[in-house]
Amino acid sequence: MAKAKEQFKVQPMNDRVIVRHIDEDVKTTAGGIIIPDSAKERPQLGEVVAVGPGRRDNDGKRIELDVHIGQRVYHSKYGGTEVKIDGEDFLILREEDILAIIQD
């Protein structure tokens, strides 16, 4: 998680958040078969690495996001856009696509 605290060189717009995928433990079937990466579903767990300044309300005032850099979150399965930054995969999504913040 040390990377989350350093300056990230991509700034998301408005109420968007950039999330680094966190791979959950490798699971095998009851028969001991390991599922290959190509057949696995996209992870829904991630670490927030950058946040936008927030959306604007009807009066033009900025509404800050509730999520912050370094927090681990669950996000919607098919929400957001996958991008590759410096060879690493990230997900850019709206704050509303974040389902839960994991409390440590």
N, C-alpha and C positions, 0 to 999 in steps of 0.2 A: 504493500500500500504506500510505500514511500514515494512512488511516482506521482500520486494524486496531489501531493502538496507543492510540487514544483510548478512553475509557470507552463501552461499548456499553450501551444502556439496557434490554436484554432479557437476562435471566439464564437460560440453559437449566438444566433439572433433571438431577440424577444424571449418567449417562454420555452425555448428549446434547451436541451441538456445533452451533453455528450457522455456516453457510458462505455466503459471498457468491460467486455464480457469476462465473467468469472466462470470458469468451467467447474461444474459440480463433479463430485466423485464419479469415477468410471463405474458403471453398473453392469453386472452380468445377469443373464437370465437364470432361472431356477436350474436349468440344465448345465450351467457353467459356460454358456456361449457369450463371448464378448461382442458387443454390437460395434461395428466399424464406424469411424467418424462420419463417413458419407451418409449413413443411415440415421444418425442421431438428429434429434430436434435441436433447433437453435436454443441456446441457453436463455433463461429468463432472469438470471441473476447477474448483476453488474455493479461496478463501482463508478460513481460520478467523478469525472475528471475535469469537466468544465460546465458552467451554467451561464445562460444569457442574463441580461439585465432585468428581464421580466416583461410581461405584456402591459399594455396600456388600457385603462378603463375608458368609459365613454367621455370623460372629461379630459382625457389625455394624461392623466397621472399614472406614473409607473407603479405596477403592483409587483413587488419582489417575489421570487420563487421561495417555496417552502423547503426545497431540497438544496443541499450544499455540497461543495467539493469534498470528496473523501467518504461520503456516505455510501453504504451498500444498499441496493434497492432491487426489488422485483419489478419488472416491467411487463407490459402486455406482450403476448406471444408474437403477434404480427405487426406491432406498432413500430414506427420509426423507419429510418433509412440506414442501411449498412454502408460504411465508408472505410477506406483504408488510408491511414495517416502514418507516414514513415514505416510502411510495411506491417503495421499492426491494425487489426480489425477493431472498429468502434461502431457504436450505434448512436445516431442523432435522433432524438425523439422529443415530443412535446411533454411538458410536465404532467399533463393530464394522462399520458400513457404510463406514468409511474404508478404502480398499484400499491406499493408499500415500501416503507423505509425500515431497514433492519436495525433494531436497537441493540447495541452491544452491551 
